[in-house]
Amino acid sequence: MELMGELMYQSHASYSACGLGAVETYLLVRMVREAGPKYGLYGARITGGGSGGTVAVLGRREAGGAIAKVADRYAEQTGYQPYVFSRSSPGSAAFGFLKLTDSRSLRRR
């Protein structure tokens, strides 16, 4: 978990070095890192795209209280209450998938 978390932090730093991201995401990632493994939080990074948005956090299942504290600290400092959602999507097993093909490859057949 600690190695995966560190890779998330490095990925976030790389994204930021490209001039992407936002002050708000930097703050959330920093707060998660400050809480750290002691509170069951191992990593964080911006996810999605476009200068801000969602921060993915890697943590233990029982780290909900630590996430709530990070969200509260963030709200105190910024005046914005973040929306926190948890767990993973059931993915394509529940929603199905769309197979995309390159139309150029279809013409060669």
N, CA, C and O atoms as a Tinker XYZ file with bonds, in Angstrom:
   436  protein
     1  N      0.833000   -1.191000    0.000000    73     2
     2  CA     0.000000    0.000000    0.000000    64     1     3
     3  C      0.879000    1.257000    0.000000    63     2     4     5
     4  O      0.587000    2.229000   -0.696000    81     3
     5  N      1.956000    1.223000    0.788000    73     3     6
     6  CA     2.811000    2.408000    0.856000    64     5     7
     7  C      3.494000    2.680000   -0.481000    63     6     8     9
     8  O      3.618000    3.839000   -0.879000    81     7
     9  N      3.937000    1.643000   -1.180000    73     7    10
    10  CA     4.567000    1.832000   -2.481000    64     9    11
    11  C      3.552000    2.364000   -3.489000    63    10    12    13
    12  O      3.855000    3.297000   -4.233000    81    11
    13  N      2.377000    1.796000   -3.522000    73    11    14
    14  CA     1.341000    2.274000   -4.438000    64    13    15
    15  C      0.984000    3.728000   -4.126000    63    14    16    17
    16  O      0.812000    4.537000   -5.038000    81    15
    17  N      0.876000    4.056000   -2.849000    73    15    18
    18  CA     0.588000    5.428000   -2.453000    64    17    19
    19  C      1.665000    6.394000   -2.901000    63    18    20    21
    20  O      1.369000    7.491000   -3.374000    81    19
    21  N      2.918000    5.986000   -2.752000    73    19    22
    22  CA     4.023000    6.847000   -3.186000    64    21    23
    23  C      3.971000    7.066000   -4.691000    63    22    24    25
    24  O      4.243000    8.167000   -5.170000    81    23
    25  N      3.624000    6.024000   -5.437000    73    23    26
    26  CA     3.483000    6.183000   -6.887000    64    25    27
    27  C      2.359000    7.158000   -7.228000    63    26    28    29
    28  O      2.461000    7.912000   -8.195000    81    27
    29  N      1.297000    7.142000   -6.443000    73    27    30
    30  CA     0.203000    8.101000   -6.652000    64    29    31
    31  C      0.688000    9.527000   -6.405000    63    30    32    33
    32  O      0.387000   10.431000   -7.184000    81    31
    33  N      1.438000    9.727000   -5.320000    73    31    34
    34  CA     1.966000   11.065000   -5.028000    64    33    35
    35  C      2.902000   11.527000   -6.153000    63    34    36    37
    36  O      2.854000   12.687000   -6.563000    81    35
    37  N      3.744000   10.629000   -6.645000    73    35    38
    38  CA     4.657000   10.987000   -7.726000    64    37    39
    39  C      3.884000   11.307000   -9.005000    63    38    40    41
    40  O      4.237000   12.236000   -9.731000    81    39
    41  N      2.840000   10.546000   -9.276000    73    39    42
    42  CA     2.012000   10.809000  -10.446000    64    41    43
    43  C      1.371000   12.190000  -10.344000    63    42    44    45
    44  O      1.307000   12.929000  -11.327000    81    43
    45  N      0.899000   12.529000   -9.151000    73    43    46
    46  CA     0.296000   13.844000   -8.940000    64    45    47
    47  C      1.338000   14.944000   -9.169000    63    46    48    49
    48  O      1.043000   15.962000   -9.797000    81    47
    49  N      2.541000   14.740000   -8.664000    73    47    50
    50  CA     3.607000   15.735000   -8.836000    64    49    51
    51  C      3.955000   15.888000  -10.309000    63    50    52    53
    52  O      4.211000   16.999000  -10.773000    81    51
    53  N      3.966000   14.794000  -11.043000    73    51    54
    54  CA     4.266000   14.840000  -12.472000    64    53    55
    55  C      3.193000   15.615000  -13.224000    63    54    56    57
    56  O      3.501000   16.422000  -14.102000    81    55
    57  N      1.947000   15.369000  -12.881000    73    55    58
    58  CA     0.817000   16.083000  -13.491000    64    57    59
    59  C      0.943000   17.584000  -13.211000    63    58    60    61
    60  O      0.728000   18.418000  -14.091000    81    59
    61  N      1.293000   17.897000  -11.979000    73    59    62
    62  CA     1.441000   19.296000  -11.579000    64    61    63
    63  C      2.600000   19.960000  -12.307000    63    62    64    65
    64  O      2.512000   21.131000  -12.676000    81    63
    65  N      3.687000   19.219000  -12.518000    73    63    66
    66  CA     4.859000   19.768000  -13.196000    64    65    67
    67  C      4.546000   20.156000  -14.639000    63    66    68    69
    68  O      5.241000   20.982000  -15.230000    81    67
    69  N      3.509000   19.562000  -15.195000    73    67    70
    70  CA     3.087000   19.898000  -16.570000    64    69    71
    71  C      2.253000   21.171000  -16.599000    63    70    72    73
    72  O      1.854000   21.621000  -17.673000    81    71
    73  N      1.984000   21.755000  -15.437000    73    71    74
    74  CA     1.175000   22.965000  -15.376000    64    73    75
    75  C     -0.309000   22.690000  -15.281000    63    74    76    77
    76  O     -1.128000   23.593000  -15.450000    81    75
    77  N     -0.654000   21.455000  -15.013000    73    75    78
    78  CA    -2.056000   21.087000  -14.879000    64    77    79
    79  C     -2.415000   21.035000  -13.398000    63    78    80    81
    80  O     -1.560000   21.270000  -12.544000    81    79
    81  N     -3.640000   20.737000  -13.097000    73    79    82
    82  CA    -4.055000   20.667000  -11.707000    64    81    83
    83  C     -4.570000   22.008000  -11.227000    63    82    84    85
    84  O     -4.767000   22.934000  -12.013000    81    83
    85  N     -4.781000   22.096000   -9.941000    73    83    86
    86  CA    -5.329000   23.309000   -9.349000    64    85    87
    87  C     -4.886000   23.389000   -7.900000    63    86    88    89
    88  O     -4.537000   22.379000   -7.289000    81    87
    89  N     -4.902000   24.588000   -7.359000    73    87    90
    90  CA    -4.516000   24.808000   -5.969000    64    89    91
    91  C     -5.324000   23.886000   -5.048000    63    90    92    93
    92  O     -4.788000   23.333000   -4.088000    81    91
    93  N     -6.597000   23.731000   -5.344000    73    91    94
    94  CA    -7.469000   22.905000   -4.490000    64    93    95
    95  C     -7.026000   21.450000   -4.469000    63    94    96    97
    96  O     -7.043000   20.817000   -3.413000    81    95
    97  N     -6.630000   20.908000   -5.618000    73    95    98
    98  CA    -6.197000   19.512000   -5.615000    64    97    99
    99  C     -4.860000   19.361000   -4.915000    63    98   100   101
   100  O     -4.636000   18.370000   -4.220000    81    99
   101  N     -3.955000   20.340000   -5.089000    73    99   102
   102  CA    -2.682000   20.284000   -4.368000    64   101   103
   103  C     -2.940000   20.223000   -2.869000    63   102   104   105
   104  O     -2.306000   19.449000   -2.151000    81   103
   105  N     -3.878000   21.048000   -2.401000    73   103   106
   106  CA    -4.186000   21.109000   -0.977000    64   105   107
   107  C     -4.733000   19.778000   -0.469000    63   106   108   109
   108  O     -4.303000   19.289000    0.576000    81   107
   109  N     -5.663000   19.199000   -1.190000    73   107   110
   110  CA    -6.224000   17.908000   -0.763000    64   109   111
   111  C     -5.153000   16.822000   -0.716000    63   110   112   113
   112  O     -5.086000   16.057000    0.247000    81   111
   113  N     -4.324000   16.751000   -1.741000    73   111   114
   114  CA    -3.264000   15.739000   -1.772000    64   113   115
   115  C     -2.306000   15.948000   -0.608000    63   114   116   117
   116  O     -1.896000   14.984000    0.038000    81   115
   117  N     -1.948000   17.195000   -0.335000    73   115   118
   118  CA    -1.042000   17.486000    0.788000    64   117   119
   119  C     -1.661000   17.056000    2.112000    63   118   120   121
   120  O     -0.978000   16.481000    2.960000    81   119
   121  N     -2.960000   17.333000    2.293000    73   119   122
   122  CA    -3.637000   16.964000    3.541000    64   121   123
   123  C     -3.692000   15.452000    3.730000    63   122   124   125
   124  O     -3.526000   14.958000    4.845000    81   123
   125  N     -3.922000   14.724000    2.657000    73   123   126
   126  CA    -3.926000   13.256000    2.747000    64   125   127
   127  C     -2.533000   12.774000    3.125000    63   126   128   129
   128  O     -2.383000   11.900000    3.979000    81   127
   129  N     -1.522000   13.341000    2.493000    73   127   130
   130  CA    -0.142000   12.926000    2.787000    64   129   131
   131  C      0.220000   13.224000    4.234000    63   130   132   133
   132  O      0.894000   12.423000    4.884000    81   131
   133  N     -0.219000   14.365000    4.742000    73   131   134
   134  CA     0.054000   14.716000    6.141000    64   133   135
   135  C     -0.595000   13.719000    7.096000    63   134   136   137
   136  O      0.006000   13.353000    8.106000    81   135
   137  N     -1.801000   13.281000    6.794000    73   135   138
   138  CA    -2.472000   12.289000    7.648000    64   137   139
   139  C     -1.709000   10.971000    7.578000    63   138   140   141
   140  O     -1.379000   10.388000    8.611000    81   139
   141  N     -1.430000   10.506000    6.377000    73   139   142
   142  CA    -0.556000    9.371000    6.134000    64   141   143
   143  C     -1.028000    8.010000    6.617000    63   142   144   145
   144  O     -2.159000    7.846000    7.077000    81   143
   145  N     -0.126000    7.035000    6.499000    73   143   146
   146  CA    -0.437000    5.647000    6.848000    64   145   147
   147  C     -0.873000    5.458000    8.303000    63   146   148   149
   148  O     -1.619000    4.529000    8.610000    81   147
   149  N     -0.416000    6.327000    9.186000    73   147   150
   150  CA    -0.836000    6.235000   10.592000    64   149   151
   151  C     -2.360000    6.250000   10.704000    63   150   152   153
   152  O     -2.931000    5.623000   11.597000    81   151
   153  N     -3.015000    6.976000    9.785000    73   151   154
   154  CA    -4.473000    7.078000    9.779000    64   153   155
   155  C     -5.106000    6.279000    8.648000    63   154   156   157
   156  O     -6.280000    6.467000    8.328000    81   155
   157  N     -4.322000    5.386000    8.042000    73   155   158
   158  CA    -4.857000    4.507000    7.013000    64   157   159
   159  C     -4.932000    5.117000    5.629000    63   158   160   161
   160  O     -5.614000    4.581000    4.756000    81   159
   161  N     -4.238000    6.242000    5.407000    73   159   162
   162  CA    -4.235000    6.903000    4.100000    64   161   163
   163  C     -2.845000    6.767000    3.484000    63   162   164   165
   164  O     -1.850000    7.157000    4.095000    81   163
   165  N     -2.780000    6.217000    2.286000    73   163   166
   166  CA    -1.501000    5.863000    1.686000    64   165   167
   167  C     -1.099000    6.684000    0.473000    63   166   168   169
   168  O      0.091000    6.798000    0.180000    81   167
   169  N     -2.051000    7.254000   -0.232000    73   167   170
   170  CA    -1.700000    8.009000   -1.427000    64   169   171
   171  C     -2.875000    8.808000   -1.929000    63   170   172   173
   172  O     -4.023000    8.560000   -1.559000    81   171
   173  N     -2.569000    9.783000   -2.790000    73   171   174
   174  CA    -3.613000   10.605000   -3.396000    64   173   175
   175  C     -3.060000   11.219000   -4.669000    63   174   176   177
   176  O     -1.865000   11.492000   -4.788000    81   175
   177  N     -3.959000   11.428000   -5.611000    73   175   178
   178  CA    -3.570000   12.077000   -6.860000    64   177   179
   179  C     -4.810000   12.621000   -7.533000    63   178   180   181
   180  O     -5.922000   12.140000   -7.309000    81   179
   181  N     -4.603000   13.630000   -8.360000    73   179   182
   182  CA    -5.712000   14.127000   -9.170000    64   181   183
   183  C     -6.089000   13.021000  -10.159000    63   182   184   185
   184  O     -5.228000   12.279000  -10.631000    81   183
   185  N     -7.342000   12.926000  -10.454000    73   183   186
   186  CA    -7.799000   11.956000  -11.436000    64   185   187
   187  C     -8.781000   12.642000  -12.359000    63   186   188   189
   188  O     -9.328000   13.693000  -12.026000    81   187
   189  N     -8.997000   12.068000  -13.483000    73   187   190
   190  CA    -9.801000   12.763000  -14.479000    64   189   191
   191  C     -8.892000   13.733000  -15.195000    63   190   192   193
   192  O     -7.690000   13.488000  -15.305000    81   191
   193  N     -9.422000   14.795000  -15.668000    73   191   194
   194  CA    -8.579000   15.744000  -16.366000    64   193   195
   195  C     -9.128000   17.142000  -16.254000    63   194   196   197
   196  O    -10.260000   17.358000  -15.823000    81   195
   197  N     -8.328000   18.056000  -16.638000    73   195   198
   198  CA    -8.808000   19.409000  -16.771000    64   197   199
   199  C     -8.667000   20.312000  -15.578000    63   198   200   201
   200  O     -9.657000   20.878000  -15.113000    81   199
   201  N     -7.473000   20.462000  -15.072000    73   199   202
   202  CA    -7.180000   21.501000  -14.093000    64   201   203
   203  C     -8.112000   21.542000  -12.897000    63   202   204   205
   204  O     -8.802000   22.536000  -12.671000    81   203
   205  N     -8.131000   20.492000  -12.155000    73   203   206
   206  CA    -8.960000   20.448000  -10.957000    64   205   207
   207  C     -9.854000   19.241000  -10.994000    63   206   208   209
   208  O     -9.680000   18.357000  -11.833000    81   207
   209  N    -10.792000   19.195000  -10.110000    73   207   210
   210  CA   -11.754000   18.107000  -10.175000    64   209   211
   211  C    -11.646000   17.141000   -9.035000    63   210   212   213
   212  O    -11.799000   17.518000   -7.873000    81   211
   213  N    -11.387000   15.902000   -9.354000    73   211   214
   214  CA   -11.461000   14.813000   -8.395000    64   213   215
   215  C    -10.074000   14.383000   -7.938000    63   214   216   217
   216  O     -9.138000   14.303000   -8.734000    81   215
   217  N     -9.960000   14.112000   -6.656000    73   215   218
   218  CA    -8.734000   13.550000   -6.107000    64   217   219
   219  C     -9.051000   12.127000   -5.646000    63   218   220   221
   220  O     -9.940000   11.913000   -4.822000    81   219
   221  N     -8.317000   11.170000   -6.183000    73   219   222
   222  CA    -8.457000    9.771000   -5.769000    64   221   223
   223  C     -7.531000    9.538000   -4.588000    63   222   224   225
   224  O     -6.377000    9.967000   -4.599000    81   223
   225  N     -8.037000    8.863000   -3.577000    73   223   226
   226  CA    -7.261000    8.586000   -2.364000    64   225   227
   227  C     -7.199000    7.082000   -2.159000    63   226   228   229
   228  O     -8.217000    6.395000   -2.239000    81   227
   229  N     -6.010000    6.577000   -1.897000    73   227   230
   230  CA    -5.815000    5.172000   -1.572000    64   229   231
   231  C     -5.756000    5.049000   -0.056000    63   230   232   233
   232  O     -4.887000    5.632000    0.593000    81   231
   233  N     -6.682000    4.292000    0.494000    73   231   234
   234  CA    -6.703000    4.127000    1.943000    64   233   235
   235  C     -7.312000    2.806000    2.346000    63   234   236   237
   236  O     -7.905000    2.095000    1.534000    81   235
   237  N     -7.157000    2.498000    3.595000    73   235   238
   238  CA    -7.778000    1.288000    4.140000    64   237   239
   239  C     -9.283000    1.485000    4.234000    63   238   240   241
   240  O     -9.768000    2.610000    4.357000    81   239
   241  N     -9.998000    0.404000    4.178000    73   239   242
   242  CA   -11.457000    0.429000    4.242000    64   241   243
   243  C    -11.944000    1.179000    5.476000    63   242   244   245
   244  O    -12.959000    1.873000    5.420000    81   243
   245  N    -11.232000    1.046000    6.580000    73   243   246
   246  CA   -11.658000    1.679000    7.834000    64   245   247
   247  C    -11.156000    3.114000    8.004000    63   246   248   249
   248  O    -11.252000    3.666000    9.100000    81   247
   249  N    -10.627000    3.728000    6.949000    73   247   250
   250  CA   -10.073000    5.083000    7.038000    64   249   251
   251  C    -11.116000    6.166000    6.776000    63   250   252   253
   252  O    -10.752000    7.318000    6.539000    81   251
   253  N    -12.384000    5.829000    6.813000    73   251   254
   254  CA   -13.430000    6.818000    6.560000    64   253   255
   255  C    -13.373000    8.015000    7.493000    63   254   256   257
   256  O    -13.621000    9.144000    7.070000    81   255
   257  N    -13.048000    7.780000    8.752000    73   255   258
   258  CA   -12.939000    8.876000    9.713000    64   257   259
   259  C    -11.816000    9.835000    9.350000    63   258   260   261
   260  O    -11.961000   11.049000    9.494000    81   259
   261  N    -10.696000    9.292000    8.877000    73   259   262
   262  CA    -9.572000   10.136000    8.464000    64   261   263
   263  C     -9.936000   10.962000    7.234000    63   262   264   265
   264  O     -9.559000   12.130000    7.129000    81   263
   265  N    -10.664000   10.356000    6.313000    73   263   266
   266  CA   -11.114000   11.094000    5.121000    64   265   267
   267  C    -12.054000   12.218000    5.541000    63   266   268   269
   268  O    -11.961000   13.332000    5.026000    81   267
   269  N    -12.954000   11.930000    6.471000    73   267   270
   270  CA   -13.883000   12.966000    6.949000    64   269   271
   271  C    -13.123000   14.132000    7.572000    63   270   272   273
   272  O    -13.493000   15.290000    7.377000    81   271
   273  N    -12.068000   13.832000    8.318000    73   271   274
   274  CA   -11.261000   14.901000    8.918000    64   273   275
   275  C    -10.549000   15.731000    7.853000    63   274   276   277
   276  O    -10.478000   16.955000    7.961000    81   275
   277  N    -10.024000   15.067000    6.828000    73   275   278
   278  CA    -9.386000   15.799000    5.726000    64   277   279
   279  C    -10.421000   16.699000    5.055000    63   278   280   281
   280  O    -10.139000   17.865000    4.779000    81   279
   281  N    -11.602000   16.173000    4.795000    73   279   282
   282  CA   -12.662000   16.964000    4.159000    64   281   283
   283  C    -13.051000   18.161000    5.021000    63   282   284   285
   284  O    -13.266000   19.257000    4.505000    81   283
   285  N    -13.140000   17.953000    6.326000    73   283   286
   286  CA   -13.479000   19.058000    7.230000    64   285   287
   287  C    -12.388000   20.121000    7.257000    63   286   288   289
   288  O    -12.685000   21.316000    7.234000    81   287
   289  N    -11.120000   19.694000    7.305000    73   287   290
   290  CA   -10.001000   20.652000    7.272000    64   289   291
   291  C    -10.018000   21.449000    5.975000    63   290   292   293
   292  O     -9.808000   22.661000    5.965000    81   291
   293  N    -10.272000   20.743000    4.891000    73   291   294
   294  CA   -10.322000   21.400000    3.589000    64   293   295
   295  C    -11.432000   22.455000    3.570000    63   294   296   297
   296  O    -11.226000   23.578000    3.109000    81   295
   297  N    -12.597000   22.085000    4.071000    73   295   298
   298  CA   -13.734000   23.019000    4.111000    64   297   299
   299  C    -13.414000   24.238000    4.976000    63   298   300   301
   300  O    -13.754000   25.366000    4.618000    81   299
   301  N    -12.761000   24.007000    6.109000    73   299   302
   302  CA   -12.384000   25.123000    6.985000    64   301   303
   303  C    -11.435000   26.089000    6.280000    63   302   304   305
   304  O    -11.567000   27.305000    6.419000    81   303
   305  N    -10.483000   25.551000    5.529000    73   303   306
   306  CA    -9.471000   26.390000    4.891000    64   305   307
   307  C     -9.956000   27.066000    3.614000    63   306   308   309
   308  O     -9.476000   28.144000    3.262000    81   307
   309  N    -10.898000   26.447000    2.924000    73   307   310
   310  CA   -11.295000   26.979000    1.612000    64   309   311
   311  C    -12.710000   27.540000    1.567000    63   310   312   313
   312  O    -13.035000   28.348000    0.697000    81   311
   313  N    -13.547000   27.113000    2.502000    73   311   314
   314  CA   -14.955000   27.504000    2.443000    64   313   315
   315  C    -15.787000   26.614000    1.546000    63   314   316   317
   316  O    -16.986000   26.842000    1.387000    81   315
   317  N    -15.171000   25.601000    0.957000    73   315   318
   318  CA   -15.876000   24.656000    0.090000    64   317   319
   319  C    -15.945000   23.292000    0.753000    63   318   320   321
   320  O    -14.925000   22.766000    1.199000    81   319
   321  N    -17.124000   22.721000    0.821000    73   319   322
   322  CA   -17.274000   21.373000    1.382000    64   321   323
   323  C    -17.119000   20.364000    0.246000    63   322   324   325
   324  O    -17.946000   20.333000   -0.665000    81   323
   325  N    -16.074000   19.541000    0.289000    73   323   326
   326  CA   -15.894000   18.576000   -0.799000    64   325   327
   327  C    -16.928000   17.456000   -0.718000    63   326   328   329
   328  O    -17.404000   17.098000    0.359000    81   327
   329  N    -17.256000   16.920000   -1.876000    73   327   330
   330  CA   -18.137000   15.762000   -1.950000    64   329   331
   331  C    -17.250000   14.531000   -1.857000    63   330   332   333
   332  O    -16.316000   14.375000   -2.645000    81   331
   333  N    -17.532000   13.671000   -0.915000    73   331   334
   334  CA   -16.728000   12.467000   -0.714000    64   333   335
   335  C    -17.573000   11.257000   -1.106000    63   334   336   337
   336  O    -18.677000   11.063000   -0.598000    81   335
   337  N    -17.042000   10.458000   -2.007000    73   335   338
   338  CA   -17.696000    9.189000   -2.318000    64   337   339
   339  C    -16.652000    8.102000   -2.197000    63   338   340   341
   340  O    -15.458000    8.354000   -2.358000    81   339
   341  N    -17.101000    6.900000   -1.913000    73   339   342
   342  CA   -16.154000    5.828000   -1.646000    64   341   343
   343  C    -16.512000    4.573000   -2.423000    63   342   344   345
   344  O    -17.586000    4.447000   -3.010000    81   343
   345  N    -15.587000    3.681000   -2.396000    73   343   346
   346  CA   -15.674000    2.374000   -3.037000    64   345   347
   347  C    -15.386000    2.476000   -4.522000    63   346   348   349
   348  O    -15.211000    3.565000   -5.069000    81   347
   349  N    -15.341000    1.353000   -5.143000    73   347   350
   350  CA   -15.085000    1.289000   -6.573000    64   349   351
   351  C    -16.370000    1.001000   -7.316000    63   350   352   353
   352  O    -17.311000    0.431000   -6.763000    81   351
   353  N    -16.399000    1.392000   -8.548000    73   351   354
   354  CA   -17.520000    1.079000   -9.424000    64   353   355
   355  C    -17.508000   -0.417000   -9.720000    63   354   356   357
   356  O    -16.441000   -1.029000   -9.764000    81   355
   357  N    -18.673000   -1.006000   -9.923000    73   355   358
   358  CA   -18.679000   -2.408000  -10.342000    64   357   359
   359  C    -18.144000   -2.562000  -11.763000    63   358   360   361
   360  O    -17.928000   -3.680000  -12.232000    81   359
   361  N    -17.935000   -1.452000  -12.439000    73   359   362
   362  CA   -17.300000   -1.475000  -13.750000    64   361   363
   363  C    -18.134000   -2.127000  -14.834000    63   362   364   365
   364  O    -19.362000   -2.172000  -14.770000    81   363
   365  N    -17.419000   -2.633000  -15.837000    73   363   366
   366  CA   -18.106000   -3.165000  -17.011000    64   365   367
   367  C    -18.932000   -4.403000  -16.697000    63   366   368   369
   368  O    -19.842000   -4.745000  -17.452000    81   367
   369  N    -18.630000   -5.076000  -15.597000    73   367   370
   370  CA   -19.433000   -6.246000  -15.237000    64   369   371
   371  C    -20.886000   -5.854000  -15.025000    63   370   372   373
   372  O    -21.787000   -6.635000  -15.333000    81   371
   373  N    -21.127000   -4.655000  -14.504000    73   371   374
   374  CA   -22.493000   -4.203000  -14.252000    64   373   375
   375  C    -23.042000   -3.332000  -15.373000    63   374   376   377
   376  O    -24.240000   -3.361000  -15.651000    81   375
   377  N    -22.177000   -2.560000  -16.017000    73   375   378
   378  CA   -22.644000   -1.569000  -16.978000    64   377   379
   379  C    -22.448000   -1.969000  -18.434000    63   378   380   381
   380  O    -22.966000   -1.309000  -19.335000    81   379
   381  N    -21.718000   -3.029000  -18.666000    73   379   382
   382  CA   -21.419000   -3.407000  -20.037000    64   381   383
   383  C    -20.265000   -2.582000  -20.575000    63   382   384   385
   384  O    -19.660000   -1.799000  -19.842000    81   383
   385  N    -19.962000   -2.752000  -21.839000    73   383   386
   386  CA   -18.871000   -2.002000  -22.433000    64   385   387
   387  C    -19.172000   -1.741000  -23.894000    63   386   388   389
   388  O    -20.036000   -2.386000  -24.488000    81   387
   389  N    -18.467000   -0.809000  -24.457000    73   387   390
   390  CA   -18.589000   -0.438000  -25.853000    64   389   391
   391  C    -17.249000   -0.716000  -26.509000    63   390   392   393
   392  O    -16.222000   -0.187000  -26.082000    81   391
   393  N    -17.255000   -1.537000  -27.539000    73   391   394
   394  CA   -16.008000   -1.850000  -28.234000    64   393   395
   395  C    -15.851000   -0.878000  -29.390000    63   394   396   397
   396  O    -16.694000   -0.825000  -30.285000    81   395
   397  N    -14.775000   -0.115000  -29.370000    73   395   398
   398  CA   -14.486000    0.846000  -30.425000    64   397   399
   399  C    -13.517000    0.226000  -31.413000    63   398   400   401
   400  O    -12.586000   -0.479000  -31.025000    81   399
   401  N    -13.739000    0.488000  -32.678000    73   399   402
   402  CA   -12.822000   -0.008000  -33.697000    64   401   403
   403  C    -12.384000    1.160000  -34.559000    63   402   404   405
   404  O    -13.087000    2.161000  -34.693000    81   403
   405  N    -11.235000    1.010000  -35.123000    73   403   406
   406  CA   -10.686000    2.006000  -36.032000    64   405   407
   407  C    -11.250000    1.720000  -37.420000    63   406   408   409
   408  O    -11.014000    0.644000  -37.969000    81   407
   409  N    -11.980000    2.650000  -37.987000    73   407   410
   410  CA   -12.614000    2.423000  -39.281000    64   409   411
   411  C    -11.593000    2.137000  -40.375000    63   410   412   413
   412  O    -11.923000    1.474000  -41.359000    81   411
   413  N    -10.368000    2.617000  -40.227000    73   411   414
   414  CA    -9.329000    2.334000  -41.229000    64   413   415
   415  C     -8.988000    0.857000  -41.249000    63   414   416   417
   416  O     -8.737000    0.294000  -42.314000    81   415
   417  N     -8.974000    0.216000  -40.076000    73   415   418
   418  CA    -8.635000   -1.202000  -40.030000    64   417   419
   419  C     -9.751000   -2.044000  -40.655000    63   418   420   421
   420  O     -9.481000   -3.130000  -41.169000    81   419
   421  N    -10.978000   -1.574000  -40.623000    73   419   422
   422  CA   -12.101000   -2.312000  -41.217000    64   421   423
   423  C    -11.997000   -2.304000  -42.736000    63   422   424   425
   424  O    -12.394000   -3.273000  -43.384000    81   423
   425  N    -11.478000   -1.240000  -43.309000    73   423   426
   426  CA   -11.360000   -1.144000  -44.770000    64   425   427
   427  C    -10.306000   -2.080000  -45.317000    63   426   428   429
   428  O    -10.385000   -2.464000  -46.484000    81   427
   429  N     -9.328000   -2.461000  -44.524000    73   427   430
   430  CA    -8.233000   -3.320000  -44.999000    64   429   431
   431  C     -8.659000   -4.772000  -45.122000    63   430   432   433
   432  O     -7.956000   -5.554000  -45.761000    81   431
   433  N     -9.754000   -5.152000  -44.551000    73   431   434
   434  CA   -10.138000   -6.563000  -44.532000    64   433   435
   435  C    -10.683000   -7.026000  -45.827000    63   434   436
   436  O    -11.049000   -8.193000  -45.961000    81   435
